[in-house]
Amino acid sequence: MTVTLDPSTLADIDADARQAGLNRSEFVERALRREHYRRLLEQVRAPEPMEHRDEQRLRDLLVWQQNPS
């Protein structure tokens, strides 16, 4: 893939990458991945409120998972 960037933007990216201990390619890949996940999270709807009975069942299951004996 080829991307054209303004030289000042590229210099900023290089400085940020060095500060993070990464090379340019690693830094850009991580930034793109974070943006991808950020956009996915924006699309997620909040969960519907749960009835107390169902919420308690889930809590009981989590307790059981910690000590199934």
C-alpha positions as MATLAB code, in Angstrom:
seq = 'MTVTLDPSTLADIDADARQAGLNRSEFVERALRREHYRRLLEQVRAPEPMEHRDEQRLRDLLVWQQNPS';
ca = [
       0.000    0.000    0.000;
       1.264    3.467   -0.795;
       0.262    6.521    1.208;
       1.311   10.096    0.565;
       1.823   12.229    3.668;
       2.807   15.813    4.191;
       6.485   15.964    5.254;
       5.631   17.676    8.542;
       3.076   14.962    9.350;
       5.650   12.304    8.565;
       8.173   14.016   10.847;
       5.583   14.058   13.658;
       4.846   10.362   13.114;
       8.551    9.516   13.166;
       9.051   11.446   16.410;
       6.045    9.751   18.032;
       7.258    6.342   16.859;
      10.738    6.919   18.301;
       9.223    8.046   21.600;
       7.122    4.861   21.696;
      10.160    2.714   20.842;
       8.673    1.615   17.516;
       9.619    1.998   13.902;
       7.389    4.024   11.602;
       5.621    1.011   10.136;
       4.798   -0.484   13.554;
       3.577    2.858   14.855;
       1.290    3.480   11.870;
      -0.082   -0.074   11.988;
      -0.939    0.283   15.684;
      -2.552    3.669   15.112;
      -4.708    2.277   12.314;
      -5.705   -0.715   14.433;
      -6.676    1.554   17.364;
      -8.777    3.693   15.027;
     -10.474    0.594   13.627;
     -11.411   -0.643   17.101;
     -12.488    2.852   18.203;
     -14.902    3.015   15.275;
     -16.257   -0.458   16.082;
     -16.857    0.539   19.696;
     -18.792    3.622   18.576;
     -21.266    1.302   16.832;
     -21.976   -0.841   19.898;
     -25.294   -0.274   21.584;
     -25.556   -0.195   25.345;
     -26.958   -3.395   26.822;
     -30.604   -3.523   27.753;
     -31.297   -3.304   31.485;
     -31.484   -6.736   33.083;
     -34.089   -7.951   35.523;
     -32.728   -8.365   39.036;
     -33.405  -12.121   38.953;
     -31.334  -12.590   35.767;
     -28.551  -10.375   37.060;
     -28.379  -12.426   40.267;
     -28.191  -15.666   38.284;
     -25.199  -14.326   36.369;
     -23.516  -13.237   39.589;
     -24.112  -16.681   41.105;
     -22.614  -18.322   38.012;
     -19.503  -16.140   38.224;
     -19.064  -17.079   41.889;
     -19.483  -20.760   41.010;
     -16.880  -20.471   38.212;
     -14.331  -19.249   40.741;
     -14.972  -22.265   42.979;
     -16.969  -24.994   41.182;
     -16.626  -27.602   43.948;
];
